[in-house]
Amino acid sequence: MAEPKKATREPSREKGRARRELLLVTAKDIILEDRSLDGLTLQTIAKRAGVPRVSLYYFFPSVEALMETLYSEALLQMTNELAQTPFDS
């Protein structure tokens, strides 16, 4: 049986929120540059963002958890944009 996934952590302090956002932006940049998820690892993201790997693990216990966060944020952004778009009947 598969082990339950650990939830990502939401930082309560501004510094933590900024670091979490930096990690997400860095992951997006890597995906867009490589046009692939193949090289996306937590170590690669941490190194590129210039933060200790333990900081990344604090927010995201796995690449899958990070990807779920990216997906959720993209879906929320798209939903918000669609809600603001006037539709012709």
C-alpha positions in Angstrom: 0.0 0.0 0.0 1.3 3.5 -0.9 2.4 5.8 1.9 0.2 8.8 2.4 1.6 12.0 1.0 2.8 14.7 3.3 1.2 18.1 2.9 3.2 21.1 1.8 3.8 23.7 4.5 2.4 27.2 4.2 4.9 29.7 5.8 3.6 32.2 8.3 6.4 34.7 8.1 7.1 37.0 5.2 10.6 35.7 4.8 9.3 32.1 4.5 6.6 33.2 2.0 9.3 34.9 -0.1 11.5 31.8 0.0 8.6 29.5 -0.9 7.7 31.8 -3.9 11.3 31.8 -5.0 11.4 28.0 -5.0 8.1 27.8 -7.1 9.3 30.4 -9.6 12.6 28.6 -9.9 10.9 25.3 -10.6 8.7 27.0 -13.2 11.7 28.5 -14.9 13.5 25.1 -15.0 10.4 23.5 -16.5 10.0 26.2 -19.1 13.7 26.2 -20.1 13.9 22.4 -20.3 10.4 22.0 -21.7 10.3 18.8 -19.7 9.9 17.5 -16.2 12.7 15.0 -16.6 15.5 17.1 -15.0 13.3 18.5 -12.2 14.7 17.4 -8.8 14.5 19.1 -5.5 18.3 19.3 -5.5 18.3 21.1 -8.8 15.7 23.6 -7.7 17.5 24.3 -4.4 20.8 24.8 -6.1 19.4 27.1 -8.8 17.5 29.1 -6.2 20.6 29.4 -4.1 18.9 28.0 -0.9 19.8 25.1 1.2 18.1 21.9 0.1 16.7 21.5 3.6 14.7 24.7 3.0 13.1 23.2 0.0 12.2 20.0 2.0 10.7 22.1 4.7 8.1 23.4 2.2 7.8 20.5 -0.2 8.5 16.9 0.9 8.8 15.7 -2.7 8.9 16.8 -6.3 5.3 15.5 -6.6 4.2 17.8 -3.8 5.9 20.8 -5.5 4.3 19.9 -8.8 0.8 19.6 -7.1 1.3 23.1 -5.7 2.3 24.5 -9.1 -0.7 22.8 -10.7 -3.1 24.1 -8.1 -1.8 27.7 -8.4 -2.0 27.6 -12.2 -5.5 26.2 -12.0 -6.5 29.0 -9.6 -5.0 31.7 -11.7 -6.7 30.4 -14.8 -10.1 30.2 -13.0 -9.7 33.7 -11.8 -8.8 35.0 -15.2 -11.8 33.2 -16.8 -14.1 34.7 -14.1 -13.0 38.2 -15.2 -13.4 37.6 -18.9 -16.6 38.9 -20.4 -18.3 36.3 -22.6 -20.4 37.2 -25.6 -23.8 35.4 -25.7 
